Amino acid sequence: MDIILNQDIKGLGYRYDIVKVRPGYGRNYLIPQGLARIANESNVKERNENVRQAAHRVEKVLQDARTMAEALSGMNLVLPVRVGEKGRLFGSITTLQVSEALKGQGLEIDRRKISVPSEMKELGVYDVEVDLHREVKAQLKLELVAQV
């Protein structure tokens, strides 16, 4: 089943992409949630018109994403966390915690665009990926330190 995405969906595609999904996933989840619509002839024409109109705005968004990526790539973000014996973390590090720490640095980034590695179990420095645009991804260093 071909569908047109109404918004970016991690692992599936970006807004206005036409993607092929299993019929049950499209009919039972994506379409009822308003995340996608069926790629019939009229919807494809509407999508093409929306893409054409948005093309002139895309360059500014792309430039803003590149500027943000430059700011993030040189950043070393420090996040104080609770630890137990031997430096093991209590709980896990979430994208919301990283987003809040970035907000404290003056950078407003949606938590859904942040990917944290699952192996964060101890204090140390980790690479975190931020998906700013379909063409722009940034890496930043996240240092986990013991909370005092």
Backbone bond lengths (Angstrom), bond angles and torsions (degrees), N, CA, C in turn:
res aa  C-N    CA-C-N  psi(-1)  N-CA   C-N-CA  omega(-1)  CA-C   N-CA-C  phi
1 M - - - 1.440 - - 1.528 108.15 -
2 D 1.320 117.45 130.49 1.456 122.66 177.57 1.525 109.05 -95.70
3 I 1.346 114.93 134.01 1.454 120.45 178.64 1.523 109.67 -133.87
4 I 1.332 116.07 160.78 1.460 123.04 175.57 1.524 106.15 -109.72
5 L 1.312 116.76 124.86 1.464 120.83 -178.61 1.523 110.54 -77.03
6 N 1.330 116.57 134.04 1.461 122.07 177.47 1.521 112.24 -87.74
7 Q 1.334 116.97 -16.78 1.460 121.62 177.55 1.516 109.03 -154.08
8 D 1.331 116.15 168.40 1.458 120.90 179.24 1.521 109.14 -66.93
9 I 1.337 116.51 132.74 1.453 121.89 176.14 1.511 107.32 -127.70
10 K 1.319 115.04 117.74 1.461 121.44 -176.40 1.530 109.78 -58.82
11 G 1.310 116.17 129.67 1.447 121.72 178.52 1.517 114.18 85.79
12 L 1.334 117.64 -8.47 1.461 120.04 -178.69 1.524 111.58 -117.53
13 G 1.337 117.29 -48.80 1.458 119.34 179.74 1.511 111.51 165.81
14 Y 1.327 114.35 -173.05 1.454 121.46 -177.08 1.526 109.71 -110.79
15 R 1.339 115.40 167.95 1.449 121.60 -178.62 1.526 110.71 -54.66
16 Y 1.310 116.21 138.32 1.461 126.75 -179.71 1.533 113.62 72.20
17 D 1.321 119.53 2.95 1.461 120.38 174.16 1.519 109.18 -72.71
18 I 1.324 115.57 144.54 1.457 120.72 172.52 1.522 106.20 -100.43
19 V 1.328 116.15 117.80 1.464 121.19 -176.42 1.519 110.06 -126.63
20 K 1.317 114.29 156.44 1.462 120.99 177.28 1.517 108.09 -100.33
21 V 1.334 116.74 126.39 1.463 122.26 178.10 1.528 108.65 -130.97
22 R 1.307 115.39 166.72 1.468 119.47 175.50 1.524 108.75 -68.42
23 P 1.317 117.13 142.27 1.473 120.04 -175.57 1.527 114.43 -55.56
24 G 1.322 118.18 -40.24 1.461 120.69 -179.47 1.516 112.00 -64.79
25 Y 1.324 117.28 -41.44 1.460 122.18 179.12 1.526 110.05 -63.34
26 G 1.320 116.58 -41.88 1.460 120.61 179.43 1.526 112.13 -68.69
27 R 1.330 116.78 -51.49 1.471 121.01 -176.04 1.521 113.79 -70.75
28 N 1.335 117.17 -36.85 1.458 120.10 -172.37 1.522 114.50 -94.61
29 Y 1.328 118.07 -19.71 1.463 119.31 -178.15 1.528 113.05 -124.29
30 L 1.334 116.87 -60.81 1.469 119.93 -171.40 1.528 113.22 -63.27
31 I 1.316 117.18 -48.72 1.469 120.38 -176.57 1.532 111.43 -70.35
32 P 1.348 120.94 -47.57 1.473 119.54 178.87 1.530 113.68 -62.91
33 Q 1.327 118.02 -30.63 1.459 121.41 179.23 1.531 111.88 -79.31
34 G 1.327 117.62 -7.22 1.459 121.51 -179.39 1.518 112.85 79.00
35 L 1.325 117.27 15.88 1.456 121.47 -179.11 1.526 112.05 -84.10
36 A 1.332 116.99 -18.68 1.462 120.48 -177.11 1.527 109.58 -155.19
37 R 1.338 114.44 169.47 1.461 120.55 172.90 1.523 108.25 -140.47
38 I 1.304 116.46 158.62 1.462 121.54 -177.63 1.526 109.32 -64.95
39 A 1.321 116.61 140.63 1.466 121.72 -178.10 1.525 110.40 -88.75
40 N 1.347 115.91 65.11 1.460 118.81 174.43 1.524 109.42 -87.33
41 E 1.312 117.41 178.96 1.467 121.57 -172.74 1.524 112.99 -59.29
42 S 1.334 118.05 -45.78 1.466 120.18 -177.69 1.528 111.54 -69.62
43 N 1.334 117.52 -38.73 1.465 119.93 178.54 1.526 111.72 -67.64
44 V 1.334 117.25 -34.51 1.461 120.24 177.79 1.529 110.30 -67.77
45 K 1.340 117.74 -39.41 1.473 120.80 176.66 1.532 110.61 -63.01
46 E 1.323 116.16 -43.40 1.463 120.51 178.44 1.529 110.71 -63.29
47 R 1.320 117.02 -41.82 1.462 122.08 178.10 1.522 110.89 -61.17
48 N 1.348 116.61 -45.50 1.460 120.54 -179.88 1.527 111.47 -61.38
49 E 1.325 116.76 -38.97 1.461 120.85 178.09 1.530 110.52 -66.97
50 N 1.327 117.16 -42.34 1.465 120.64 178.05 1.527 111.40 -62.78
51 V 1.322 117.33 -41.18 1.461 121.66 178.71 1.523 110.09 -64.77
52 R 1.324 117.10 -42.03 1.464 121.39 179.75 1.527 110.55 -62.65
53 Q 1.334 117.32 -44.37 1.464 120.92 -179.60 1.524 112.11 -68.48
54 A 1.323 116.17 -33.33 1.461 119.91 -177.26 1.527 112.64 -82.13
55 A 1.325 117.97 -10.25 1.464 121.27 -174.46 1.530 112.24 -60.09
56 H 1.319 117.53 -37.06 1.466 118.72 -178.46 1.534 111.94 -74.45
57 R 1.351 117.50 -24.28 1.462 120.72 177.65 1.523 112.22 -82.47
58 V 1.320 116.52 -21.54 1.459 121.67 -175.53 1.526 111.83 -62.44
59 E 1.312 117.62 -37.69 1.467 120.47 -177.37 1.530 111.40 -62.04
60 K 1.331 117.16 -40.97 1.470 120.02 178.46 1.527 110.22 -66.59
61 V 1.304 118.18 -42.42 1.468 121.88 179.21 1.524 109.94 -63.41
62 L 1.326 116.51 -41.49 1.460 120.71 179.10 1.530 111.03 -64.33
63 Q 1.325 117.32 -41.75 1.459 120.63 178.13 1.525 111.11 -64.32
64 D 1.337 117.33 -40.99 1.466 120.74 177.00 1.526 110.87 -62.79
65 A 1.327 117.21 -39.24 1.465 121.22 178.84 1.526 110.51 -65.74
66 R 1.320 117.58 -39.97 1.467 120.44 178.40 1.526 111.10 -65.80
67 T 1.326 117.18 -39.48 1.460 121.19 177.52 1.526 110.67 -62.96
68 M 1.331 116.37 -43.67 1.464 121.13 178.60 1.526 110.42 -65.01
69 A 1.333 117.70 -37.83 1.468 121.50 179.24 1.520 110.80 -64.14
70 E 1.329 117.11 -39.13 1.467 120.36 177.54 1.526 110.76 -63.50
71 A 1.333 116.22 -40.59 1.465 120.01 179.50 1.529 110.97 -66.79
72 L 1.325 117.02 -38.01 1.464 121.07 -178.17 1.517 112.88 -75.76
73 S 1.329 117.73 -35.19 1.460 120.36 -173.64 1.521 112.58 -64.29
74 G 1.301 117.77 -29.93 1.454 119.70 179.24 1.522 113.20 -93.75
75 M 1.331 117.01 4.10 1.453 120.72 -173.02 1.529 112.05 -88.97
76 N 1.317 115.10 139.81 1.455 122.17 172.23 1.520 106.15 -117.78
77 L 1.322 117.35 101.42 1.455 123.63 -175.11 1.525 109.52 -88.94
78 V 1.325 116.88 128.57 1.467 121.76 179.98 1.518 108.47 -104.34
79 L 1.343 115.92 127.26 1.458 121.85 -178.21 1.527 109.17 -124.55
80 P 1.344 117.77 111.26 1.463 119.31 177.22 1.532 110.25 -75.30
81 V 1.333 116.57 132.17 1.465 121.99 -178.23 1.523 109.85 -133.15
82 R 1.331 115.30 158.29 1.459 120.72 176.37 1.519 108.47 -80.25
83 V 1.321 115.49 134.92 1.466 119.95 179.76 1.518 110.20 -130.24
84 G 1.308 114.66 156.20 1.453 121.27 176.63 1.509 109.73 -103.09
85 E 1.309 115.44 -157.15 1.451 120.35 177.68 1.525 109.94 -64.58
86 K 1.302 115.41 150.12 1.464 123.27 178.12 1.527 113.49 63.85
87 G 1.331 117.88 18.06 1.456 120.74 175.24 1.521 115.68 75.26
88 R 1.328 118.38 15.97 1.476 121.10 178.40 1.528 109.68 -81.95
89 L 1.321 116.79 142.33 1.459 122.00 -177.58 1.524 111.62 -77.15
90 F 1.343 115.73 147.11 1.452 121.11 167.37 1.523 106.16 -86.72
91 G 1.292 118.36 121.34 1.454 120.93 -179.65 1.518 111.85 76.16
92 S 1.318 115.51 -157.17 1.460 120.07 -179.09 1.522 109.73 -131.73
93 I 1.309 115.38 164.73 1.458 122.16 178.27 1.524 107.47 -89.50
94 T 1.323 116.72 127.83 1.457 121.03 -178.76 1.528 110.44 -107.01
95 T 1.314 114.20 163.43 1.461 119.41 177.43 1.525 111.21 -65.74
96 L 1.334 117.12 -28.12 1.459 120.48 177.79 1.526 110.77 -65.24
97 Q 1.333 117.50 -40.65 1.462 120.66 177.50 1.530 111.13 -62.65
98 V 1.329 116.44 -41.78 1.465 120.31 179.06 1.520 110.01 -66.28
99 S 1.329 117.52 -41.37 1.455 121.94 179.17 1.530 111.04 -62.64
100 E 1.327 117.21 -41.85 1.462 120.93 178.38 1.530 111.08 -65.49
101 A 1.338 116.84 -39.15 1.464 120.39 178.19 1.527 110.56 -65.14
102 L 1.330 116.93 -38.74 1.466 120.46 176.92 1.523 110.67 -66.96
103 K 1.329 116.68 -36.52 1.457 120.63 178.11 1.527 109.95 -63.06
104 G 1.331 116.69 -36.08 1.455 121.12 175.71 1.520 112.51 -64.48
105 Q 1.338 117.45 -25.01 1.460 122.70 176.90 1.529 111.79 -88.29
106 G 1.342 117.02 -1.61 1.463 121.07 178.91 1.515 114.14 92.37
107 L 1.334 117.74 12.17 1.469 121.41 179.10 1.527 109.53 -112.62
108 E 1.305 116.42 120.24 1.459 122.47 -178.71 1.532 108.92 -95.42
109 I 1.344 116.80 104.96 1.458 121.50 -179.73 1.522 108.47 -128.87
110 D 1.316 116.05 130.75 1.449 121.83 179.90 1.529 110.01 -64.71
111 R 1.310 116.90 136.28 1.464 121.60 -176.32 1.527 112.43 -63.66
112 R 1.319 117.53 -24.78 1.464 120.24 -179.69 1.520 112.58 -72.02
113 K 1.318 117.13 -14.12 1.460 121.08 179.30 1.525 112.38 -94.04
114 I 1.326 116.24 0.80 1.458 121.50 -177.29 1.528 109.33 -105.02
115 S 1.347 116.41 135.48 1.462 121.94 176.67 1.524 108.23 -120.55
116 V 1.329 115.44 119.11 1.462 119.47 177.93 1.525 108.65 -103.72
117 P 1.335 117.36 142.65 1.464 119.37 178.62 1.526 110.81 -68.76
118 S 1.314 116.63 145.50 1.465 120.78 -177.45 1.518 112.82 -77.67
119 E 1.328 118.11 -13.79 1.459 120.31 -176.63 1.527 113.22 -84.54
120 M 1.316 119.33 12.24 1.461 121.49 179.32 1.525 109.26 -76.43
121 K 1.317 116.41 91.46 1.462 121.85 -179.09 1.523 112.17 -120.40
122 E 1.338 116.48 -14.18 1.461 121.42 -176.28 1.528 109.74 -133.99
123 L 1.326 115.30 167.64 1.458 120.12 175.26 1.520 109.14 -64.78
124 G 1.319 116.63 149.15 1.454 120.65 178.90 1.515 111.41 152.69
125 V 1.324 114.97 -167.32 1.462 122.04 -179.12 1.524 108.37 -111.26
126 Y 1.329 116.11 131.32 1.462 122.25 -178.24 1.520 109.79 -129.93
127 D 1.341 115.77 153.19 1.463 121.39 174.61 1.524 109.00 -90.38
128 V 1.330 115.82 131.16 1.457 122.55 177.95 1.522 107.38 -118.45
129 E 1.337 116.63 133.75 1.460 120.46 -179.90 1.526 110.12 -100.83
130 V 1.334 115.66 136.93 1.450 122.69 177.78 1.528 107.90 -121.04
131 D 1.328 116.04 122.05 1.463 122.44 -179.66 1.531 107.99 -93.46
132 L 1.329 116.79 97.36 1.460 121.70 -175.04 1.524 113.16 -86.95
133 H 1.312 116.11 -30.01 1.469 122.23 -177.49 1.520 106.34 -158.55
134 R 1.309 117.61 163.70 1.461 119.19 -179.42 1.524 112.33 -60.67
135 E 1.332 117.62 -24.71 1.460 121.34 179.54 1.529 112.96 -105.32
136 V 1.334 118.03 -8.01 1.465 121.25 -173.65 1.526 110.39 -125.41
137 K 1.318 115.05 119.41 1.453 121.90 173.74 1.518 107.49 -126.01
138 A 1.310 116.67 142.91 1.463 121.21 -178.21 1.522 109.54 -122.96
139 Q 1.319 115.21 149.53 1.465 122.19 175.29 1.523 107.30 -114.28
140 L 1.326 116.46 135.89 1.440 119.42 172.76 1.521 109.24 -132.27
141 K 1.307 115.36 156.95 1.470 121.11 179.73 1.516 108.65 -91.65
142 L 1.325 116.68 128.38 1.458 122.86 177.30 1.525 107.06 -113.89
143 E 1.322 114.88 116.93 1.455 119.93 -179.69 1.532 108.14 -103.36
144 L 1.320 116.07 121.55 1.451 122.11 178.06 1.528 107.98 -93.91
145 V 1.335 116.32 121.42 1.461 121.23 179.52 1.531 108.43 -122.05
146 A 1.324 116.03 155.81 1.463 121.26 -179.45 1.527 110.29 -68.40
147 Q 1.321 115.50 134.46 1.460 121.50 178.50 1.523 108.59 -74.90
148 V 1.316 115.35 136.18 1.473 119.77 -177.47 1.494 110.21 -94.85
